Amino acid sequence: MQQDQFIQEMVDKVNQTLGRSAIKRSDVKHVIVEAKRVRKQKGVFGLIGYASAIPKNYFSEQESEKLKNSRHWEPFMNGVLNLMVEEGVLSKMESKMMKSKI
C-alpha cells in the first residue's frame, strides 16, 4: 500500500510540475517490470542503460530539464531507488552507490 501511495504521489507531482498528464501509475509499474527483466538479462550495466533511456520515452528534453530542476527531483529519485530495492531490482548497496551519483 505504501508503495502504491508513493507511486501515485510521484505521478501527481510529475504531472503537476509539467502541467500535463505525462505519466500514469501503470507507466511506472511497467517500468518496474521491464527493469526486472533487463536486470536479469543484461545485469547492472544493462539496467543503467535502460534507466537512462526512460525519460526519453515519456518527456521532451525541456520537460526532463524542468523535472531535474524541480525541488521534487532528489526525493523522487531516492524514492524510486528505494522502490527498486523493494522490488528486488537493485541491492541496497547498488542503491546507495546510485544515490551518491544523484
Buried (B, 14 or more C-beta within 10 A) or exposed (E): EEBEEBBEBBBEBBBEBBEEEBBBEEBBBEBBEBBBBBBEEEEBEBBBEBBEEBBEEBBEEEBBEBBEEBEBBEEBBBBBBBBBBBBEBBEEEBBEEBEEEE
